[in-house]
């Protein structure tokens, strides 16, 4: 029964933290619009990023005080806060945003997420993300573009305009390559060839690389798993039931495999899709190993392991 009062308390704390951070970031954004020089605007962006860092840090405190979490973080030791990075990650839950910000807030520049257009209208969250210059994307289906050919290329133009704002500050851009949160039902309906993933959408990450490819220091491939809370990780986290969070980090080069004209060069497009498919296959194998360890973990008596600290 204690879990439900804790759920209410944590929801209230997360909402208040988000409201405070969003209002402060929006106020900074309004001041930024009035500043006369790029240098001053860049300084205002840095202050807004610091507020996001504080938001992430308070969320981490809420998570760790409420849950006895065992963090298992592997890789990423060579990352630094002065680089430009593209994170591509599997997507399981709203918990992913809290986890990514918690893990990377002291390793690399604060993550900026590519968001669906509809999230712009979510109270506080939408305005805060807009003030942080996070790109809001309106994806068009192939059928829609056939009926409205004049819309073709607008997503790329929107991405380029958004990414222009990232050139003056070291930035981390996050792309959820699957395009939506993973569920077993979605996996079956989409006939995904992967056991623990949906089929990756190559167009979204290609947009980002086309707009900012030359700036990125590296691509960071993140594999997330909540092996003991896979059904409802966000609810379980808020109820103090989160047991283990696995974050595996692979740092990939920005080389000829990911540089090219995805939209006009069919040969490169096929190569890029093969590259992304191989990355996703390796990720699926890692997730299978994580869940296999969990099955073994459940079947044998266990001794409590010390938690792994988050950050550097």
C-alpha positions in Angstrom: 0.0 0.0 0.0 3.0 2.3 0.6 3.6 2.3 -3.2 0.5 4.4 -4.0 1.2 7.3 -1.6 4.8 7.3 -3.0 3.4 7.3 -6.5 1.3 10.4 -5.7 4.2 12.1 -4.0 6.7 11.4 -6.8 4.2 12.6 -9.5 3.8 15.8 -7.6 7.5 16.3 -7.2 8.2 15.6 -10.9 5.4 17.9 -12.0 6.7 20.7 -9.7 10.3 20.2 -10.9 9.2 20.3 -14.5 7.0 23.4 -14.0 9.7 25.3 -12.2 12.4 24.4 -14.8 10.1 25.2 -17.8 9.0 28.6 -16.5 12.6 29.6 -15.8 13.8 28.3 -19.2 11.0 30.2 -20.9 11.9 33.4 -19.1 15.5 33.0 -20.2 14.3 32.4 -23.8 12.3 35.6 -23.8 15.4 37.5 -22.6 17.5 35.8 -25.2 15.2 37.0 -28.0 16.0 40.6 -27.0 19.7 40.2 -26.8 21.6 42.0 -29.6 24.5 39.6 -30.3 25.2 36.0 -31.0 27.7 35.9 -28.2 25.1 37.0 -25.6 22.5 34.6 -27.1 25.0 31.8 -26.8 25.5 32.7 -23.1 21.7 32.7 -22.5 21.5 29.2 -24.1 24.2 28.0 -21.7 22.2 29.3 -18.8 19.1 27.5 -20.1 21.1 24.3 -20.4 22.2 24.7 -16.8 18.6 24.8 -15.7 17.9 21.6 -17.7 20.9 20.1 -15.9 19.3 21.1 -12.6 16.0 19.6 -13.7 17.8 16.3 -14.6 19.7 16.3 -11.3 16.5 16.7 -9.2 14.8 13.9 -11.2 17.8 11.7 -10.4 17.5 12.5 -6.7 13.8 11.6 -6.8 14.6 8.3 -8.6 17.4 7.3 -6.3 15.7 8.2 -3.0 12.5 6.4 -4.0 14.1 3.3 -5.5 16.9 0.9 -4.6 18.2 0.9 -8.1 21.1 -1.2 -9.3 22.7 0.8 -12.1 24.7 -1.2 -14.7 26.5 1.3 -16.9 29.0 0.2 -19.5 31.1 2.2 -21.9 31.4 5.9 -22.8 34.5 6.7 -20.8 36.1 8.8 -23.6 33.1 11.2 -23.9 33.5 14.8 -22.9 31.4 18.0 -22.6 33.0 19.9 -25.4 31.9 17.6 -28.2 28.9 17.4 -30.5 27.2 14.1 -30.3 24.3 12.2 -31.9 22.7 9.7 -29.6 20.6 6.9 -31.1 18.7 4.7 -28.6 16.0 2.1 -28.3 12.8 3.5 -26.8 10.9 1.7 -24.1 9.2 4.3 -21.9 9.1 7.9 -20.6 11.7 6.6 -18.2 14.2 6.7 -21.0 14.3 10.5 -20.9 15.0 10.6 -17.2 17.7 7.8 -17.5 19.5 9.4 -20.5 19.6 12.8 -18.9 20.8 11.2 -15.6 23.5 9.2 -17.2 24.9 11.8 -19.6 24.3 15.1 -17.8 27.9 15.2 -16.5 29.6 13.4 -19.4 28.4 15.3 -22.5 26.3 18.5 -23.3 22.8 18.2 -22.1 20.7 16.1 -24.5 18.3 17.8 -26.9 15.5 15.5 -28.1 13.8 15.5 -31.5 10.1 15.7 -30.6 6.8 15.0 -32.2 4.9 18.2 -33.1 2.0 17.2 -30.8 4.3 17.5 -27.7 4.6 21.3 -28.3 1.1 21.7 -26.8 1.7 19.7 -23.6 1.6 22.2 -20.7 5.0 23.4 -19.5 6.9 20.5 -21.2 6.2 21.8 -24.7 7.1 25.4 -24.0 10.2 24.4 -22.1 11.5 22.2 -24.9 10.7 25.0 -27.4 12.7 27.4 -25.3 15.6 25.0 -25.3 15.6 25.0 -29.1 14.6 21.3 -29.3 13.3 20.5 -32.8 9.6 19.7 -33.2 9.1 17.4 -36.2 5.9 16.8 -38.3 6.6 13.5 -40.0 4.7 12.9 -43.3 3.8 9.4 -44.4 4.7 8.2 -47.9 0.9 8.1 -48.7 0.5 11.7 -47.5 3.5 12.9 -49.6 2.1 11.2 -52.7 -1.1 13.2 -52.2 0.8 16.4 -51.3 4.1 16.3 -53.2 4.8 20.0 -52.3 5.4 18.9 -48.7 8.3 16.6 -49.8 11.6 17.8 -48.2 10.0 20.0 -45.6 11.1 17.7 -42.7 14.7 18.1 -43.9 14.3 21.9 -44.1 12.9 22.0 -40.6 15.7 19.9 -39.3 18.3 22.1 -40.9 16.7 25.2 -39.4 16.6 23.6 -35.9 20.2 22.4 -36.1 21.5 25.8 -37.2 20.9 26.8 -33.6 23.3 24.1 -32.3 26.4 25.3 -34.2 27.5 27.8 -31.5 27.3 25.5 -28.4 28.5 21.9 -28.0 25.3 19.9 -28.3 23.9 16.4 -27.9 21.0 15.5 -30.2 18.9 12.4 -29.3 17.1 10.4 -32.0 14.8 7.5 -31.1 15.4 5.5 -34.3 12.3 3.3 -33.8 10.1 6.3 -33.9 7.8 5.1 -31.1 8.0 3.2 -27.8 8.6 -0.6 -28.0 5.8 -2.9 -27.0 5.4 -6.6 -27.8 2.1 -5.8 -29.6 3.8 -3.2 -31.8 6.7 -5.7 -32.4 4.2 -8.3 -33.6 2.0 -6.0 -35.7 5.0 -4.4 -37.5 6.5 -7.9 -38.1 9.8 -6.6 -36.7 12.7 -9.0 -37.4 14.1 -8.3 -34.0 13.1 -9.9 -30.7 13.5 -6.9 -28.4 13.3 -3.9 -30.9 11.1 -2.4 -33.5 12.5 -2.0 -37.1 14.6 1.2 -37.1 13.5 4.1 -39.3 16.5 5.3 -41.2 15.0 8.5 -42.5 14.9 10.3 -39.1 18.6 9.8 -38.3 19.5 10.5 -41.9 17.8 13.9 -41.6 19.9 14.7 -38.6 23.2 13.5 -40.2 22.4 15.5 -43.4 21.9 18.6 -41.3 24.7 18.3 -38.8 26.9 15.3 -39.9 30.1 17.4 -40.2 29.7 18.8 -36.7 29.2 15.5 -34.8 32.3 14.2 -33.0 30.8 10.7 -32.6 27.5 8.8 -32.8 26.6 7.3 -29.3 24.6 4.1 -29.6 22.8 3.5 -26.3 21.1 0.3 -25.4 18.5 0.7 -22.5 16.9 -2.1 -20.5 14.8 -2.4 -17.4 15.1 -6.2 -17.0 13.0 -6.5 -13.8 10.4 -3.8 -14.7 9.9 -4.3 -18.4 6.1 -4.1 -18.4 5.6 -0.6 -16.8 9.0 0.9 -16.1 7.8 4.6 -15.6 5.0 3.6 -13.2 7.3 1.3 -11.3 9.9 4.0 -11.0 7.4 6.4 -9.6 6.1 3.7 -7.2 9.6 2.9 -5.9 9.7 -0.5 -7.5 12.5 0.0 -10.1 15.2 -2.6 -9.4 17.8 -2.5 -12.2 18.6 -0.1 -15.0 21.0 -1.3 -17.7 22.7 1.3 -20.0 25.3 0.0 -22.5 27.1 2.7 -24.5 28.9 2.2 -27.8 30.8 5.1 -29.3 30.7 4.9 -33.1 32.7 7.1 -35.6 31.1 9.5 -38.0 32.8 8.1 -41.1 32.0 7.3 -44.8 29.3 4.7 -43.7 27.1 7.5 -42.4 28.2 10.4 -44.7 26.4 10.8 -48.0 23.3 12.0 -49.8 20.6 9.7 -48.4 17.8 11.4 -50.3 19.3 11.4 -53.8 21.9 8.7 -53.8 20.1 5.3 -53.9 23.4 3.4 -53.5 24.3 5.3 -50.4 20.8 4.9 -49.1 21.0 1.1 -49.3 24.4 1.2 -47.7 23.2 3.4 -44.8 20.2 1.1 -44.2 22.5 -1.9 -44.1 24.7 -0.1 -41.6 21.8 0.8 -39.4 20.4 -2.7 -39.6 23.7 -4.1 -38.4 23.8 -1.7 -35.5 20.3 -2.7 -34.6 21.0 -6.4 -34.9 23.9 -6.1 -32.5 21.7 -4.1 -30.1 19.0 -6.8 -30.2 21.7 -9.4 -29.4 22.8 -7.3 -26.4 19.2 -7.0 -25.2 18.8 -10.8 -25.5 21.9 -11.3 -23.4 20.6 -8.8 -20.8 17.2 -10.6 -20.5 18.9 -14.0 -20.5 21.0 -12.9 -17.5 17.8 -11.7 -15.9 16.2 -15.2 -16.3 19.2 -16.8 -14.7 19.1 -14.1 -12.0 15.5 -15.0 -11.2 16.2 -18.7 -11.0 19.1 -18.6 -8.5 19.5 -17.1 -5.0 21.2 -13.6 -5.3 23.3 -11.5 -3.0 22.6 -7.7 -3.1 25.2 -5.9 -5.3 26.3 -2.4 -4.6 24.8 0.3 -6.8 26.8 1.9 -9.6 27.1 5.6 -9.5 25.7 7.7 -12.3 27.8 10.2 -14.2 31.6 10.4 -14.4 
